[in-house]
Amino acid sequence: MPPFGVLAIVLGLKMPDTPIAKLKVRRQKLADLMPVNSAALILSAQQMHRNSDVEHKFRQNSSFWYLTGFNEPDSALLIIKTEKETVNYIFARPKEKEKEIWTGYRSGPAGAAEIGGIEQSFLFSELKPQLEKLLGGLQHIYFDFGSENYISLGIEILDLVRQKRIYQITSTQNLLGELRLFKDDWEIAQIKVATQIAAKAHNLAREACKAGEYEYYLEGLMEGFFRQNNCNWAYPSIVAAGQNATILHYTNNNGILKDQELILIDAGCEYNYYAADITRTFPVNGKFTTAQKEIYDLVLKAELAAIEQSKIKNATFDQIHEKAVWILSNGLKDLKLLTGSFDEILEEKKYRKFYMHRTGHWLGLDVHDIGAYQESDGKSKVLKPGMLMTIEPGLYFDPENSSINEAFRGIGIRIEDDILITEIGCENLTELAIK
């Protein structure tokens, strides 16, 4: 397997430079959304323990990373906007040689400031006393108190905010969701690396698939390919053979692959914190049964139609789902898996017996990325260039559902691609994965 740099060249992708200028633009856009005399405080992720003295692999808070490019725990970003100026402050762990010997290099406050192009820096231990000084006279603070990180610190900060008589407290996600919804050119470059590596991993799993093998073998094959190419998984892989595919978030991955059954693989990698999310379903032995082919063709038809819908100028997020639902419902009626008039099926949402999730979600730094699905007037979000979403219709038939033809019981099929909205329609970033 070639090193990542070689693979990047093979894929035709230019490795982008460190985007300090991009980070500055993002922070300025956030400040532009903030009212005068306000502050935004974003905490990093914490280093989490797995068990005993074993730690989980560190993964930075997505919004903190988006604004700072800084990849260490025990850090914080503070943006203060007044009538006179907007100032950025970063807080980070101290450089301690003895701890660096055990757990690796630390940038220190000055290094953190240099990485992100930030004006002022302090030790993380100085966060509360600095907030005491800097929050005076402000009227609004953006802070995610509900985060799982730093619960006790969050309580202390909230008490300090109240002492400063700042009574307007808003989640930073309210502002950052709209900013992160639109990917810039640097972000798209990262995502294209992730999607193409993930697509190649799916193709490897397809080639290695055979009856008698185990789900975990394909999981290991794919995730090993991720690591060989400088990526981590973006979410726990779903490798679901047979009726396991009817469990939407199946992650045991310890079942055996059987002849004449399908296997559903929902797996994606994360490059530089940007995620890919791909699902493919195919026969273990390479040949569909009649019932499997009928359902697969129906799901594929719905997916392709939903992708075409995303190309229409000013299409909405809901219209993508509605297009998939229309096709799936019509096909289920033709197959006599749903009864009643077509209007009744849609109005009563009878299709939800077999299709119980939405047709997609935003994708980016988080596999289910932040960002509203509705406009400020409550209408469905209009798709615009720079937005990135998944399109993933599926059908799932309970193996114990005696009300349907036995040939369909236990079938679970989902097909998912990552779609970038562009000026001229859309780009399927995962079409390299065979379907």
SVG drawing of the C-alpha trace seen along z (x, -y; Angstrom):
<svg xmlns="http://www.w3.org/2000/svg" viewBox="-57 -52 68 73">
<polyline fill="none" stroke="black" stroke-width="0.4" points="0.0,0.0 1.5,-3.4 2.0,-6.1 -0.8,-8.7 1.1,-11.3 1.4,-8.8 -2.3,-7.9 -3.2,-11.6 -1.3,-12.0 -2.9,-9.0 -6.3,-10.4 -5.4,-13.7 -5.7,-15.6 -3.4,-18.5 -2.6,-18.5 -3.6,-21.9 -1.4,-24.2 -2.2,-25.0 -5.2,-27.4 -4.3,-30.1 -6.0,-32.6 -9.1,-30.4 -9.2,-30.2 -9.0,-34.0 -11.8,-34.4 -14.0,-31.9 -13.5,-33.7 -14.3,-37.0 -17.5,-35.6 -18.5,-34.4 -17.7,-37.8 -19.8,-39.5 -22.8,-37.5 -22.3,-38.5 -23.8,-41.7 -21.6,-44.4 -20.6,-43.9 -20.7,-40.1 -18.4,-37.2 -18.1,-33.7 -16.4,-31.0 -15.7,-27.6 -14.0,-24.9 -11.8,-22.1 -12.6,-18.5 -11.2,-16.7 -9.0,-13.7 -11.4,-10.9 -10.6,-7.8 -11.6,-4.4 -11.0,-2.2 -8.5,-2.2 -5.5,-4.3 -6.2,-3.7 -7.4,-6.7 -9.4,-7.0 -7.7,-8.4 -8.1,-12.2 -10.6,-13.8 -10.9,-17.6 -14.2,-19.4 -15.3,-20.1 -16.3,-23.7 -13.1,-24.5 -11.0,-22.8 -13.0,-24.8 -12.0,-28.1 -8.5,-27.4 -6.9,-24.4 -5.5,-23.5 -5.5,-19.8 -4.9,-19.6 -7.2,-19.2 -7.5,-21.6 -7.8,-24.6 -10.4,-27.4 -11.1,-30.1 -12.6,-33.4 -13.8,-36.0 -14.8,-39.4 -16.6,-42.0 -17.0,-45.6 -17.7,-48.9 -14.0,-49.5 -12.6,-46.1 -12.8,-42.4 -10.1,-40.4 -9.4,-36.7 -7.8,-34.9 -6.6,-31.3 -5.9,-29.3 -3.8,-26.2 -1.9,-23.8 1.6,-24.8 4.7,-23.3 5.9,-20.7 8.9,-18.6 8.3,-15.8 4.7,-15.3 5.8,-15.6 8.1,-12.7 5.1,-10.5 2.3,-11.8 3.9,-13.8 4.6,-17.3 2.7,-20.3 2.4,-23.5 1.9,-25.8 -0.1,-29.0 2.4,-30.7 2.4,-27.7 -1.4,-27.5 -1.6,-31.2 0.8,-30.7 -1.0,-27.7 -4.3,-29.6 -3.0,-33.0 -4.6,-34.3 -3.6,-37.6 -3.4,-36.8 -2.7,-33.6 -2.9,-32.5 -2.5,-29.3 -5.8,-27.3 -5.5,-27.6 -5.9,-31.3 -9.3,-31.0 -11.5,-31.9 -9.4,-34.9 -9.1,-36.2 -12.9,-35.9 -13.3,-37.8 -11.4,-40.7 -12.6,-40.5 -16.3,-39.9 -17.0,-43.2 -19.5,-45.4 -20.6,-42.7 -24.3,-42.0 -24.4,-38.6 -22.3,-35.4 -22.3,-32.5 -21.4,-29.4 -22.3,-25.7 -22.9,-24.9 -24.7,-21.7 -21.5,-20.2 -20.3,-16.9 -16.9,-18.5 -15.8,-20.3 -19.1,-20.1 -17.8,-21.5 -15.9,-24.2 -19.1,-25.0 -20.9,-25.5 -18.2,-27.8 -18.3,-29.9 -22.0,-30.1 -21.8,-31.4 -19.3,-34.0 -21.4,-35.1 -24.3,-35.7 -22.1,-37.6 -21.2,-39.9 -25.0,-40.3 -24.8,-38.8 -28.3,-37.5 -28.3,-36.7 -26.7,-33.2 -26.9,-31.5 -25.4,-28.3 -22.5,-28.9 -24.1,-26.2 -26.8,-28.8 -24.2,-30.8 -21.7,-28.1 -24.3,-25.9 -24.9,-28.3 -21.2,-29.0 -20.2,-25.3 -23.1,-24.5 -21.1,-26.1 -17.8,-24.4 -15.0,-26.5 -12.5,-25.2 -10.0,-24.0 -12.7,-22.0 -13.9,-20.5 -10.4,-19.3 -10.2,-17.5 -13.6,-15.9 -12.6,-14.7 -9.6,-12.9 -11.9,-11.2 -14.6,-10.2 -12.2,-8.7 -10.3,-6.7 -13.6,-5.5 -14.9,-4.5 -11.7,-2.5 -12.2,-0.8 -15.8,0.2 -14.5,1.7 -11.9,3.7 -14.6,5.1 -16.7,6.1 -13.8,7.9 -13.0,9.8 -16.6,10.7 -17.5,14.5 -19.7,16.9 -18.2,18.2 -16.3,15.1 -17.2,12.9 -18.5,9.3 -15.5,8.2 -13.1,9.4 -14.5,6.8 -14.6,4.2 -11.0,4.8 -10.0,4.7 -11.7,1.4 -10.6,-0.3 -7.0,1.0 -7.2,-0.7 -8.3,-3.9 -5.3,-3.9 -2.9,-3.0 -4.0,-6.2 -3.7,-8.5 -7.4,-8.4 -9.5,-7.3 -13.1,-6.0 -15.6,-8.8 -18.1,-6.6 -18.3,-3.0 -18.6,-0.9 -21.8,1.0 -21.1,4.3 -24.4,6.1 -25.0,9.5 -28.4,11.0 -31.1,9.8 -28.6,7.8 -29.1,5.2 -32.6,4.5 -31.0,3.0 -30.3,-0.6 -27.3,-1.1 -26.0,2.4 -22.4,2.4 -21.7,5.8 -20.1,6.9 -19.6,10.5 -22.0,12.4 -21.1,14.8 -21.7,14.1 -24.0,16.6 -24.7,17.7 -27.8,16.1 -27.8,13.3 -27.0,9.6 -24.5,7.6 -25.0,3.9 -21.8,1.9 -22.1,-1.7 -18.6,-2.9 -16.7,-6.1 -13.3,-7.6 -12.3,-11.0 -9.4,-12.9 -8.2,-16.0 -11.5,-15.8 -13.7,-15.9 -15.9,-12.9 -17.0,-10.6 -20.2,-8.5 -20.9,-5.7 -23.4,-2.8 -23.4,0.1 -25.4,3.3 -24.7,6.3 -25.1,10.1 -22.5,12.1 -22.2,14.5 -22.5,11.8 -26.0,12.8 -29.3,11.3 -32.4,13.5 -35.5,12.2 -36.8,10.5 -33.5,8.9 -33.1,7.5 -36.6,6.0 -35.9,4.2 -32.3,3.2 -33.5,1.8 -36.2,-0.2 -33.8,-1.7 -31.3,-2.5 -34.0,-4.1 -35.0,-6.3 -31.4,-7.3 -30.7,-8.3 -33.9,-10.3 -33.1,-12.1 -29.6,-12.9 -31.2,-14.3 -33.6,-16.4 -30.6,-17.9 -29.3,-19.3 -32.4,-21.5 -31.8,-25.1 -33.4,-26.1 -34.4,-22.6 -35.0,-22.2 -33.8,-19.6 -37.3,-18.3 -37.8,-17.8 -35.0,-15.3 -36.8,-13.2 -40.1,-13.6 -38.8,-12.4 -37.3,-9.3 -40.5,-8.6 -42.7,-9.0 -40.6,-6.4 -40.3,-3.9 -44.0,-4.1 -45.0,-3.6 -42.6,-0.6 -43.8,0.9 -47.4,0.7 -46.5,2.4 -44.8,5.2 -48.0,5.5 -46.0,4.8 -48.2,1.8 -52.0,1.7 -54.5,-1.1 -54.5,-4.0 -51.2,-5.8 -52.6,-9.0 -53.4,-7.0 -49.9,-5.5 -48.3,-8.9 -50.8,-10.7 -50.8,-8.0 -47.1,-7.5 -47.5,-3.7 -44.1,-3.5 -42.5,-4.2 -43.1,-0.5 -40.2,0.2 -38.5,-3.2 -38.2,-4.9 -35.5,-7.4 -34.9,-10.6 -33.2,-10.5 -30.1,-12.4 -28.2,-14.7 -25.6,-17.4 -22.0,-16.1 -18.7,-17.8 -16.6,-17.9 -19.3,-15.7 -20.8,-12.9 -24.2,-14.3 -23.0,-17.9 -24.5,-20.9 -26.7,-23.3 -30.4,-24.0 -32.7,-22.0 -35.2,-24.9 -35.0,-28.5 -35.8,-31.3 -39.4,-31.3 -39.8,-27.6 -39.7,-26.4 -37.3,-23.7 -33.7,-24.7 -32.9,-25.7 -29.9,-23.9 -27.0,-26.2 -23.5,-25.8 -21.1,-24.7 -23.6,-22.6 -22.7,-18.9 -25.3,-16.3 -25.8,-12.5 -28.5,-10.9 -29.4,-7.5 -32.8,-5.9 -33.3,-2.4 -35.8,0.3 -35.8,2.7 -38.1,5.7 -38.5,7.2 -37.6,10.9 -40.5,11.7 -43.1,9.7 -45.5,12.5 -47.8,10.0 -45.4,9.8 -44.2,12.3 -41.6,14.6 -39.1,13.8 -38.8,10.2 -38.4,10.9 -35.0,10.1 -33.9,8.0 -32.2,4.7 -30.9,2.4 -29.5,-1.1 -27.5,-3.0 -25.7,-6.2 -23.6,-8.8 -22.1,-12.1 -23.4,-15.0 -21.8,-18.4 -24.1,-21.2 -22.4,-23.2 -23.1,-26.2 -24.2,-24.0 -26.0,-21.3 -24.2,-18.7 -21.2,-16.5 -21.3,-13.0 -18.1,-12.7 -18.5,-8.9 -19.4,-7.6 -16.0,-5.7 -17.7,-3.2 -19.3,-0.5 -23.1,-0.2"/>
</svg>
